[in-house]
Amino acid sequence: MSKETGEMFAARLNTMFSSSMTNIAIITAVEVGLFEILSTFDEHKTYEEIADASKLKPRYVKELLGALTMGGIVDIDPTTESYLLPEHRRDYFNTKDFKSICVQSMQLLPKLYMVREEVKTCFPKDGPTGVAQDFYLDFARQKSEINCMKFNFKLLSYIENIEGASKLLENGAEVIDLACGAGDSTLLLAEHFPKSHFIGVDFVSEQLETGRRRAKERNICNVTFQVQNIEELPKEWDEKFDFVFCHNVVHDLAHPKKGLSEFHRVQKTSGMGVIMDLNLHTKHSENVHINYAVQKYMFSMLYCVPGSMYFEGGEGLGAAWGMEKAMELIQGAGFSVKTQTDSDKIIYICTKDSGSKE
């Protein structure tokens, strides 16, 4: 049993509230460009000097610096009441640096808060079952920009660590990226493996238009994008692809068994499938001590589950479906599976059993 007292719990709640307010301060400072200015100073500056350099109103800057100082983000010199963003923290607020991924994800919070109003209506038994994908388009666009940075930093190293994957793609392969969104992963892989041909599929046409535009801007010619339902891919695609890829997709599907069955059908017997997902367990009790788990459950509650359950018979598997459930479903689709883990990611490497179902 917990030895926590009521007073201890109250103190913990207050800490949570303070952290939430610090998040708002960080989001605001990013959006008004305050961190960009603070990162140019190598010595403490007064709030007036900072406001002048950032072309912002001093009174607002003073109050925001107060919140950032209390939140442990900005240091203060008590003798001069002047401020400094320490050098070792600066990259985490530079939105062009991979280290800023957490801060960029914080910027999704205002959009998620608006989504929350819609999701709340799904809780009552007589409420809607889920939320239409159209409602998430603005959120999806911003999330795509964050994903793009993640992929640029990590995806190729993931592929290189999978035995045989790089060689397959370097030699020229037919590749499909399932539920590719705006094509961040599709374009990165297509650019890196020019001998292979890539098809990115998604059911949201607006996202695919972004992918096509980016491909044209970057002069990537070995990629095409198609509107497709990955639970019902074209019949002529039997055994079509040497390499099948999807990232944080299966848990969002309305009918994951159907999606995995299609994944299996379109993959060549000699081919390879890669499913990247979150490194979590299926049971809540086994995720308690994973520091990022609460983030994933809330993203799931606000996005994954209502997006899945909007469709008739949607299962609402959720982002924290967990490795145990994932193995059950992937193997159930007829795959032999090996796994690799990297921080918050787990990679399922899928090959067809010799006698697997078609």
C-alpha positions as CSV (number, residue, x, y, z in Angstrom):
1,M,0.0,0.0,0.0
2,S,1.1,3.6,-0.7
3,K,2.5,5.5,2.3
4,E,1.4,8.8,0.7
5,T,-0.7,11.1,3.0
6,G,-3.4,13.4,1.8
7,E,-1.1,16.4,2.4
8,M,1.6,14.7,0.2
9,F,-0.9,14.1,-2.5
10,A,-2.1,17.7,-2.4
11,A,1.5,18.9,-2.8
12,R,1.9,16.6,-5.7
13,L,-1.2,18.0,-7.4
14,N,0.1,21.5,-6.9
15,T,3.4,20.5,-8.5
16,M,1.4,19.1,-11.5
17,F,-0.5,22.4,-11.8
18,S,2.7,24.4,-11.7
19,S,4.2,22.2,-14.4
20,S,1.1,22.7,-16.5
21,M,1.5,26.5,-16.2
22,T,5.2,26.2,-17.1
23,N,4.1,24.4,-20.3
24,I,1.9,27.3,-21.2
25,A,4.8,29.7,-20.5
26,I,7.1,27.7,-22.8
27,I,4.5,27.5,-25.6
28,T,4.0,31.3,-25.3
29,A,7.7,32.1,-25.3
30,V,8.3,29.9,-28.4
31,E,5.4,31.5,-30.3
32,V,6.4,35.1,-29.5
33,G,10.1,34.4,-30.3
34,L,11.4,35.1,-26.8
35,F,13.6,32.0,-26.7
36,E,15.2,33.0,-30.0
37,I,16.3,36.3,-28.5
38,L,17.3,34.8,-25.2
39,S,19.6,32.4,-27.0
40,T,21.6,35.3,-28.4
41,F,22.7,36.6,-25.0
42,D,25.8,35.3,-23.3
43,E,25.3,37.4,-20.2
44,H,22.3,38.3,-18.0
45,K,20.0,41.0,-19.3
46,T,17.2,43.0,-17.7
47,Y,13.7,42.4,-18.9
48,E,13.7,45.9,-20.5
49,E,16.8,44.9,-22.5
50,I,15.3,41.6,-23.5
51,A,12.0,43.3,-24.5
52,D,13.8,45.9,-26.6
53,A,15.8,43.3,-28.4
54,S,12.7,41.2,-29.1
55,K,10.5,44.1,-30.0
56,L,8.0,43.1,-27.4
57,K,6.2,45.0,-24.7
58,P,8.3,45.1,-21.5
59,R,5.4,44.5,-19.1
60,Y,4.4,41.3,-20.9
61,V,8.0,40.1,-21.2
62,K,8.6,40.7,-17.5
63,E,5.6,38.5,-16.5
64,L,6.5,35.8,-18.9
65,L,10.1,35.8,-17.6
66,G,8.7,35.5,-14.1
67,A,6.9,32.3,-15.1
68,L,9.9,30.9,-16.9
69,T,12.2,31.7,-14.0
70,M,9.8,30.1,-11.4
71,G,9.5,27.1,-13.8
72,G,13.3,26.6,-13.8
73,I,13.7,27.4,-17.5
74,V,15.5,30.8,-17.2
75,D,18.1,31.7,-14.6
76,I,18.0,35.0,-12.7
77,D,20.7,37.0,-11.0
78,P,19.2,38.2,-7.7
79,T,21.6,41.1,-7.4
80,T,20.6,42.8,-10.7
81,E,17.2,41.1,-11.3
82,S,18.5,40.1,-14.8
83,Y,17.9,37.0,-16.8
84,L,19.8,34.3,-18.8
85,L,18.9,31.2,-20.7
86,P,21.8,28.9,-20.0
87,E,23.6,27.6,-23.1
88,H,22.9,23.9,-22.3
89,R,19.2,24.6,-22.6
90,R,19.1,26.6,-25.8
91,D,19.0,23.8,-28.3
92,Y,15.9,22.4,-26.7
93,F,14.0,25.6,-27.7
94,N,15.5,25.8,-31.2
95,T,12.7,24.5,-33.4
96,K,15.2,23.5,-36.1
97,D,17.1,21.2,-33.7
98,F,15.9,17.6,-33.0
99,K,16.4,18.3,-29.3
100,S,13.3,20.6,-29.4
101,I,10.9,17.7,-30.2
102,C,9.5,17.8,-26.7
103,V,8.9,21.5,-26.8
104,Q,7.4,21.3,-30.3
105,S,5.1,18.6,-29.0
106,M,4.0,20.9,-26.2
107,Q,2.8,23.3,-29.0
108,L,0.2,20.7,-29.9
109,L,-1.5,21.1,-26.5
110,P,-3.7,24.1,-27.5
111,K,-5.0,22.1,-30.5
112,L,-5.5,19.1,-28.3
113,Y,-7.4,21.2,-25.8
114,M,-9.9,22.2,-28.5
115,V,-10.2,18.6,-29.7
116,R,-10.9,17.6,-26.0
117,E,-14.2,19.5,-26.2
118,E,-15.3,17.2,-29.1
119,V,-14.0,14.1,-27.4
120,K,-15.9,14.8,-24.2
121,T,-19.1,14.4,-26.1
122,C,-18.1,10.7,-26.8
123,F,-18.0,9.7,-23.1
124,P,-21.8,9.5,-22.4
125,K,-23.3,6.2,-23.4
126,D,-25.8,8.0,-25.7
127,G,-23.0,10.2,-27.2
128,P,-21.3,9.8,-30.5
129,T,-18.9,6.8,-30.9
130,G,-16.0,8.9,-32.1
131,V,-14.7,11.9,-34.0
132,A,-14.3,12.4,-37.7
133,Q,-10.8,12.7,-39.2
134,D,-11.7,16.0,-40.8
135,F,-11.8,17.5,-37.3
136,Y,-8.1,16.7,-36.8
137,L,-6.7,18.2,-40.0
138,D,-5.1,21.2,-38.4
139,F,-3.7,19.0,-35.6
140,A,-2.4,16.5,-38.2
141,R,-0.6,19.2,-40.2
142,Q,1.3,20.4,-37.2
143,K,2.0,16.8,-36.0
144,S,3.4,16.1,-39.5
145,E,6.0,18.8,-39.1
146,I,7.1,17.2,-35.9
147,N,7.2,13.8,-37.4
148,C,9.3,15.1,-40.3
149,M,12.0,16.2,-37.8
150,K,11.8,12.8,-36.0
151,F,12.2,10.9,-39.2
152,N,15.0,13.0,-40.4
153,F,16.9,12.3,-37.2
154,K,16.1,8.6,-36.6
155,L,14.4,6.7,-39.4
156,L,17.4,5.9,-41.5
157,S,19.3,4.6,-38.4
158,Y,16.3,2.3,-37.6
159,I,16.4,0.9,-41.2
160,E,20.1,0.4,-41.1
161,N,19.9,-1.6,-37.9
162,I,17.4,-4.0,-39.5
163,E,19.3,-6.9,-41.0
164,G,18.8,-7.0,-44.8
165,A,16.6,-3.9,-45.0
166,S,19.2,-1.4,-46.4
167,K,20.5,-4.0,-49.0
168,L,16.9,-4.7,-50.1
169,L,16.2,-1.0,-50.6
170,E,19.6,-0.1,-52.1
171,N,19.1,-2.8,-54.8
172,G,15.8,-1.5,-55.9
173,A,12.5,-2.6,-54.3
174,E,8.8,-2.0,-54.6
175,V,7.9,-0.2,-51.4
176,I,4.6,0.8,-49.8
177,D,4.2,3.2,-46.9
178,L,0.8,2.5,-45.3
179,A,-1.1,5.5,-43.8
180,C,1.8,7.8,-44.8
181,G,0.0,11.0,-43.8
182,A,1.9,13.9,-45.5
183,G,4.6,11.5,-46.7
184,D,7.4,12.4,-44.3
185,S,8.8,8.9,-44.0
186,T,8.0,8.1,-47.7
187,L,10.0,11.0,-49.0
188,L,12.9,10.5,-46.7
189,L,13.3,6.8,-47.7
190,A,12.7,7.6,-51.4
191,E,15.4,10.3,-51.3
192,H,17.9,7.9,-49.6
193,F,17.1,4.9,-51.8
194,P,16.7,6.2,-55.3
195,K,16.7,2.7,-57.0
196,S,13.5,1.8,-55.2
197,H,10.0,2.9,-56.1
198,F,7.8,4.1,-53.3
199,I,4.0,4.4,-53.0
200,G,2.6,6.3,-50.0
201,V,-1.1,5.7,-49.3
202,D,-3.5,7.4,-47.0
203,F,-7.3,8.0,-46.9
204,V,-6.9,11.8,-46.2
205,S,-6.4,13.4,-49.6
206,E,-5.3,16.8,-48.1
207,Q,-2.3,15.1,-46.4
208,L,-1.3,13.4,-49.7
209,E,-1.4,16.8,-51.5
210,T,1.2,18.0,-49.0
211,G,3.3,14.9,-49.8
212,R,3.1,15.6,-53.6
213,R,4.1,19.2,-53.2
214,R,7.1,18.3,-51.0
215,A,8.2,15.7,-53.5
216,K,8.1,18.2,-56.3
217,E,9.9,20.8,-54.3
218,R,12.7,18.3,-53.5
219,N,12.7,16.8,-57.0
220,I,12.0,13.3,-55.7
221,C,10.8,11.3,-58.7
222,N,10.6,7.7,-57.4
223,V,7.6,8.3,-55.2
224,T,3.8,8.5,-55.9
225,F,0.9,9.1,-53.5
226,Q,-2.5,7.5,-53.7
227,V,-5.7,7.7,-51.7
228,Q,-6.4,4.3,-50.4
229,N,-8.1,2.6,-47.5
230,I,-5.4,0.3,-46.0
231,E,-8.1,-2.0,-44.7
232,E,-9.1,-2.6,-48.3
233,L,-6.2,-2.2,-50.8
234,P,-6.5,-2.9,-54.5
235,K,-7.1,-6.6,-55.3
236,E,-4.4,-6.6,-57.9
237,W,-1.8,-5.8,-55.3
238,D,-1.4,-9.4,-54.1
239,E,2.3,-10.1,-53.3
240,K,3.2,-6.7,-55.0
241,F,5.7,-5.2,-52.5
242,D,9.2,-6.2,-51.4
243,F,9.0,-3.8,-48.4
244,V,6.0,-2.8,-46.5
245,F,6.3,0.0,-43.9
246,C,4.0,1.7,-41.4
247,H,4.6,3.9,-38.4
248,N,2.1,4.4,-35.5
249,V,-0.6,3.2,-37.8
250,V,-2.1,-0.2,-36.7
251,H,-3.3,1.1,-33.4
252,D,-5.3,3.9,-35.1
253,L,-7.2,1.5,-37.5
254,A,-10.9,0.9,-37.0
255,H,-10.4,-2.7,-37.8
256,P,-6.7,-3.6,-37.1
257,K,-7.1,-7.3,-38.0
258,K,-8.3,-6.3,-41.5
259,G,-5.4,-3.9,-41.9
260,L,-2.8,-6.4,-40.9
261,S,-4.4,-9.0,-43.2
262,E,-4.0,-6.5,-46.1
263,F,-0.5,-5.8,-44.9
264,H,0.2,-9.6,-45.2
265,R,-1.5,-9.9,-48.5
266,V,0.4,-7.2,-50.4
267,Q,3.8,-8.2,-49.0
268,K,5.8,-10.6,-51.2
269,T,6.7,-14.0,-49.6
270,S,10.3,-13.0,-50.1
271,G,9.7,-9.5,-48.8
272,M,10.0,-7.7,-45.4
273,G,7.5,-5.7,-43.4
274,V,8.4,-3.1,-40.8
275,I,5.8,-1.9,-38.2
276,M,7.1,0.9,-35.9
277,D,5.0,1.6,-32.9
278,L,5.2,2.7,-29.2
279,N,7.3,0.8,-26.8
280,L,4.6,0.2,-24.2
281,H,2.9,-2.8,-22.6
282,T,-0.7,-3.8,-23.0
283,K,-1.5,-3.7,-19.2
284,H,-1.7,-0.3,-17.6
285,S,0.1,-1.7,-14.5
286,E,3.2,-2.5,-16.5
287,N,3.5,1.1,-17.8
288,V,3.2,2.9,-14.5
289,H,7.0,3.6,-14.3
290,I,7.5,4.6,-17.9
291,N,7.8,8.4,-17.8
292,Y,6.4,9.1,-21.3
293,A,3.4,6.8,-20.9
294,V,0.9,9.5,-19.7
295,Q,1.6,11.5,-22.8
296,K,0.8,8.5,-25.0
297,Y,-2.4,7.7,-23.2
298,M,-3.7,11.2,-23.5
299,F,-2.8,11.5,-27.2
300,S,-4.6,8.2,-27.6
301,M,-7.7,9.3,-25.7
302,L,-7.9,12.5,-27.7
303,Y,-6.9,11.3,-31.1
304,C,-6.3,7.5,-31.7
305,V,-9.3,6.1,-29.9
306,P,-12.0,8.5,-31.1
307,G,-10.6,8.5,-34.7
308,S,-10.8,4.7,-34.7
309,M,-14.2,4.4,-33.1
310,Y,-15.8,7.0,-35.4
311,F,-16.1,4.2,-38.0
312,E,-18.8,1.5,-37.6
313,G,-17.4,-1.3,-35.5
314,G,-14.3,0.6,-34.7
315,E,-12.2,-1.2,-32.1
316,G,-10.4,1.8,-30.6
317,L,-7.2,-0.2,-30.0
318,G,-5.4,3.0,-28.9
319,A,-1.7,4.0,-28.9
320,A,-0.9,1.9,-25.8
321,W,-2.2,-1.3,-27.4
322,G,1.2,-2.6,-26.2
323,M,3.7,-5.1,-27.4
324,E,1.8,-8.1,-26.1
325,K,-1.4,-7.3,-28.0
326,A,0.7,-6.3,-31.0
327,M,2.5,-9.6,-31.2
328,E,-0.8,-11.5,-30.9
329,L,-2.4,-9.6,-33.8
330,I,0.7,-9.5,-36.0
331,Q,1.4,-13.2,-35.6
332,G,-2.3,-13.8,-36.0
333,A,-2.1,-12.2,-39.5
334,G,0.4,-14.9,-40.5
335,F,3.7,-13.3,-39.9
336,S,6.8,-14.4,-38.2
337,V,8.0,-11.5,-36.0
338,K,11.3,-10.3,-34.6
339,T,11.5,-7.1,-32.5
340,Q,14.0,-4.3,-31.9
341,T,13.6,-1.5,-29.3
342,D,14.9,2.0,-29.2
343,S,13.8,4.2,-26.4
344,D,10.1,4.9,-26.9
345,K,9.9,2.8,-30.1
346,I,9.5,-0.8,-30.8
347,I,10.0,-2.2,-34.3
348,Y,8.3,-5.4,-35.5
349,I,10.1,-7.0,-38.4
350,C,7.6,-9.1,-40.2
351,T,8.3,-12.0,-42.6
352,K,5.8,-14.4,-44.0
353,D,5.7,-18.0,-42.7
354,S,6.3,-20.5,-45.4
355,G,2.8,-21.9,-44.9
356,S,1.1,-18.6,-44.0
357,K,-2.4,-17.7,-44.9
358,E,-3.3,-15.7,-47.9
